[in-house]
Protein backbone atom coordinates (compact mmCIF):
# COMPACT_ATOMS: atom_id res chain seq x y z
CA UNK A 1 0.00 0.00 0.00
CA UNK A 2 1.62 3.22 -1.12
CA UNK A 3 -0.71 5.77 0.46
CA UNK A 4 -1.26 6.05 4.17
CA UNK A 5 -5.06 6.21 4.32
CA UNK A 6 -5.07 6.43 8.13
CA UNK A 7 -3.47 9.87 7.84
CA UNK A 8 -6.39 12.38 7.80
CA UNK A 9 -4.52 14.77 5.48
CA UNK A 10 -3.42 12.24 2.88
CA UNK A 11 -5.67 13.74 0.19
CA UNK A 12 -4.05 17.14 0.66
CA UNK A 13 -0.49 15.82 0.60
CA UNK A 14 -0.90 13.21 -2.14
CA UNK A 15 2.59 11.88 -1.47
CA UNK A 16 3.31 8.16 -1.53
CA UNK A 17 4.70 6.70 1.67
CA UNK A 18 6.96 3.70 1.28
CA UNK A 19 6.04 1.05 3.79
CA UNK A 20 8.65 -1.17 5.39
CA UNK A 21 9.43 -4.57 3.98
CA UNK A 22 7.85 -7.61 5.57
CA UNK A 23 9.58 -10.96 5.60
CA UNK A 24 6.81 -13.41 6.58
CA UNK A 25 9.56 -15.49 8.19
CA UNK A 26 7.27 -17.92 10.03
CA UNK A 27 5.34 -18.67 6.83
CA UNK A 28 8.51 -19.21 4.81
CA UNK A 29 9.95 -21.59 7.39
CA UNK A 30 6.69 -23.48 7.65
CA UNK A 31 6.52 -23.76 3.85
CA UNK A 32 9.86 -25.55 3.92
CA UNK A 33 8.66 -27.85 6.73
CA UNK A 34 5.40 -28.49 4.85
CA UNK A 35 7.25 -29.42 1.66
CA UNK A 36 9.52 -31.72 3.69
CA UNK A 37 6.48 -33.44 5.21
CA UNK A 38 4.93 -33.86 1.76
CA UNK A 39 8.06 -35.52 0.43
CA UNK A 40 8.33 -37.70 3.56
CA UNK A 41 4.66 -38.64 3.25
CA UNK A 42 4.99 -39.62 -0.38
CA UNK A 43 8.09 -41.71 0.30
CA UNK A 44 6.49 -43.22 3.41
CA UNK A 45 3.27 -43.97 1.55
CA UNK A 46 5.15 -46.29 -0.75
CA UNK A 47 7.16 -47.89 2.06
CA UNK A 48 5.74 -47.78 5.60
CA UNK A 49 2.77 -45.39 6.02
CA UNK A 50 -0.91 -45.93 5.30
CA UNK A 51 -2.90 -43.63 3.00
CA UNK A 52 -5.11 -42.39 5.84
CA UNK A 53 -2.11 -41.40 7.95
CA UNK A 54 -0.50 -39.49 5.05
CA UNK A 55 -3.75 -37.62 4.27
CA UNK A 56 -4.20 -36.86 8.00
CA UNK A 57 -0.65 -35.50 8.26
CA UNK A 58 -1.08 -33.34 5.16
CA UNK A 59 -4.45 -31.96 6.30
CA UNK A 60 -3.21 -31.31 9.83
CA UNK A 61 -0.11 -29.53 8.60
CA UNK A 62 -2.16 -27.45 6.17
CA UNK A 63 -4.49 -26.32 8.98
CA UNK A 64 -1.42 -25.44 11.06
CA UNK A 65 -0.03 -23.56 8.05
CA UNK A 66 -3.21 -21.50 7.74
CA UNK A 67 -3.13 -20.68 11.45
CA UNK A 68 0.50 -19.54 11.26
CA UNK A 69 -0.13 -17.65 8.01
CA UNK A 70 -3.10 -15.74 9.43
CA UNK A 71 -1.91 -15.18 13.00
CA UNK A 72 1.89 -14.94 12.99
CA UNK A 73 2.69 -12.99 9.83
CA UNK A 74 1.81 -9.61 8.35
CA UNK A 75 -1.05 -11.18 6.39
CA UNK A 76 -3.31 -10.67 9.41
CA UNK A 77 -3.11 -6.89 8.92
CA UNK A 78 -4.67 -7.24 5.47
CA UNK A 79 -7.40 -9.50 6.83
CA UNK A 80 -8.23 -7.07 9.67
CA UNK A 81 -8.32 -4.12 7.25
CA UNK A 82 -11.00 -5.59 4.99
CA UNK A 83 -14.03 -3.41 4.25
CA UNK A 84 -17.51 -4.09 2.99
CA UNK A 85 -18.11 -3.36 -0.66
CA UNK A 86 -20.23 -0.28 0.10
CA UNK A 87 -17.40 1.35 2.05
CA UNK A 88 -15.16 1.56 -1.03
CA UNK A 89 -17.25 4.38 -2.50
CA UNK A 90 -15.89 6.78 0.15
CA UNK A 91 -12.31 5.73 -0.60
CA UNK A 92 -12.94 6.17 -4.33
CA UNK A 93 -14.44 9.63 -3.80
CA UNK A 94 -11.40 10.68 -1.74
CA UNK A 95 -9.08 9.48 -4.52
CA UNK A 96 -11.03 11.42 -7.16
CA UNK A 97 -10.99 14.62 -5.04
CA UNK A 98 -7.24 14.37 -4.48
CA UNK A 99 -5.29 16.55 -6.87
CA UNK A 100 -2.43 14.96 -8.75
CA UNK A 101 0.78 16.79 -9.54
CA UNK A 102 4.02 16.34 -11.41
CA UNK A 103 7.41 17.14 -9.97
CA UNK A 104 10.34 17.70 -12.33
CA UNK A 105 14.03 17.91 -11.54
CA UNK A 106 16.41 19.25 -14.18
CA UNK A 107 20.17 19.00 -13.88
CA UNK A 108 22.68 20.33 -16.40
CA UNK A 109 26.11 18.76 -16.14
CA UNK A 110 29.20 17.66 -17.97
CA UNK A 111 32.07 15.35 -17.16
CA UNK A 112 35.55 16.66 -16.63
CA UNK A 113 38.57 14.38 -17.05
CA UNK A 114 41.67 15.06 -14.98
CA UNK A 115 44.86 13.34 -13.80
CA UNK A 116 45.87 13.08 -10.18
CA UNK A 117 49.40 13.42 -8.81
CA UNK A 118 50.09 9.72 -9.46
CA UNK A 119 49.17 10.01 -13.14
CA UNK A 120 45.84 8.14 -12.93
CA UNK A 121 42.97 9.44 -15.06
CA UNK A 122 39.69 10.25 -13.30
CA UNK A 123 36.34 11.53 -14.46
CA UNK A 124 34.33 13.98 -12.38
CA UNK A 125 30.73 15.12 -12.83
CA UNK A 126 30.43 18.91 -12.82
CA UNK A 127 26.87 20.23 -12.28
CA UNK A 128 26.39 23.64 -13.90
CA UNK A 129 22.69 24.26 -13.22
CA UNK A 130 19.75 22.68 -11.41
CA UNK A 131 16.05 23.57 -11.41
CA UNK A 132 12.99 22.16 -9.74
C-alpha positions as MATLAB code, in Angstrom:
seq = 'XXXXXXXXXXXXXXXXXXXXXXXXXXXXXXXXXXXXXXXXXXXXXXXXXXXXXXXXXXXXXXXXXXXXXXXXXXXXXXXXXXXXXXXXXXXXXXXXXXXXXXXXXXXXXXXXXXXXXXXXXXXXXXXXXXXX';
ca = [
       0.000    0.000    0.000;
       1.618    3.219   -1.119;
      -0.710    5.772    0.457;
      -1.259    6.053    4.172;
      -5.062    6.213    4.317;
      -5.067    6.426    8.128;
      -3.469    9.867    7.842;
      -6.389   12.375    7.799;
      -4.524   14.768    5.483;
      -3.417   12.238    2.880;
      -5.673   13.739    0.190;
      -4.049   17.144    0.661;
      -0.493   15.821    0.595;
      -0.902   13.207   -2.136;
       2.594   11.884   -1.472;
       3.313    8.159   -1.534;
       4.696    6.699    1.668;
       6.956    3.700    1.281;
       6.040    1.047    3.786;
       8.649   -1.166    5.392;
       9.433   -4.573    3.976;
       7.850   -7.611    5.574;
       9.584  -10.963    5.600;
       6.814  -13.408    6.582;
       9.561  -15.488    8.188;
       7.273  -17.916   10.028;
       5.340  -18.673    6.835;
       8.512  -19.207    4.806;
       9.953  -21.593    7.392;
       6.692  -23.477    7.649;
       6.522  -23.756    3.848;
       9.863  -25.547    3.918;
       8.663  -27.846    6.726;
       5.404  -28.486    4.852;
       7.249  -29.425    1.662;
       9.518  -31.719    3.693;
       6.481  -33.444    5.210;
       4.925  -33.861    1.764;
       8.062  -35.523    0.432;
       8.333  -37.702    3.558;
       4.659  -38.640    3.254;
       4.991  -39.622   -0.376;
       8.095  -41.706    0.303;
       6.490  -43.216    3.414;
       3.266  -43.968    1.553;
       5.152  -46.286   -0.753;
       7.162  -47.889    2.064;
       5.739  -47.777    5.602;
       2.766  -45.388    6.024;
      -0.907  -45.934    5.296;
      -2.896  -43.635    2.997;
      -5.112  -42.393    5.841;
      -2.112  -41.399    7.949;
      -0.501  -39.493    5.050;
      -3.748  -37.625    4.274;
      -4.200  -36.859    7.995;
      -0.655  -35.501    8.255;
      -1.078  -33.335    5.161;
      -4.455  -31.956    6.297;
      -3.208  -31.308    9.833;
      -0.110  -29.534    8.598;
      -2.157  -27.447    6.171;
      -4.486  -26.322    8.981;
      -1.423  -25.437   11.065;
      -0.026  -23.563    8.046;
      -3.208  -21.503    7.741;
      -3.132  -20.677   11.455;
       0.502  -19.541   11.265;
      -0.134  -17.652    8.015;
      -3.098  -15.739    9.432;
      -1.906  -15.178   13.002;
       1.888  -14.944   12.986;
       2.691  -12.987    9.827;
       1.812   -9.610    8.349;
      -1.052  -11.180    6.394;
      -3.312  -10.669    9.412;
      -3.106   -6.889    8.923;
      -4.668   -7.241    5.473;
      -7.400   -9.496    6.833;
      -8.227   -7.074    9.674;
      -8.316   -4.120    7.251;
     -11.002   -5.591    4.989;
     -14.030   -3.409    4.247;
     -17.512   -4.094    2.994;
     -18.111   -3.356   -0.663;
     -20.233   -0.276    0.104;
     -17.399    1.350    2.054;
     -15.164    1.563   -1.026;
     -17.246    4.385   -2.497;
     -15.891    6.779    0.154;
     -12.314    5.734   -0.605;
     -12.942    6.168   -4.331;
     -14.436    9.631   -3.795;
     -11.400   10.679   -1.742;
      -9.084    9.483   -4.520;
     -11.026   11.423   -7.159;
     -10.994   14.617   -5.044;
      -7.239   14.370   -4.483;
      -5.289   16.548   -6.867;
      -2.429   14.957   -8.752;
       0.785   16.788   -9.543;
       4.017   16.336  -11.409;
       7.414   17.144   -9.967;
      10.340   17.702  -12.327;
      14.027   17.911  -11.540;
      16.407   19.253  -14.177;
      20.165   19.004  -13.880;
      22.683   20.327  -16.404;
      26.107   18.761  -16.135;
      29.199   17.657  -17.973;
      32.068   15.346  -17.158;
      35.554   16.657  -16.628;
      38.574   14.383  -17.049;
      41.670   15.057  -14.978;
      44.864   13.342  -13.796;
      45.865   13.080  -10.176;
      49.400   13.419   -8.810;
      50.088    9.716   -9.456;
      49.174   10.009  -13.137;
      45.842    8.143  -12.930;
      42.975    9.436  -15.058;
      39.689   10.247  -13.296;
      36.336   11.526  -14.460;
      34.326   13.982  -12.376;
      30.734   15.115  -12.830;
      30.426   18.908  -12.817;
      26.873   20.228  -12.278;
      26.388   23.641  -13.904;
      22.687   24.261  -13.215;
      19.746   22.683  -11.409;
      16.048   23.570  -11.414;
      12.993   22.160   -9.743;
];
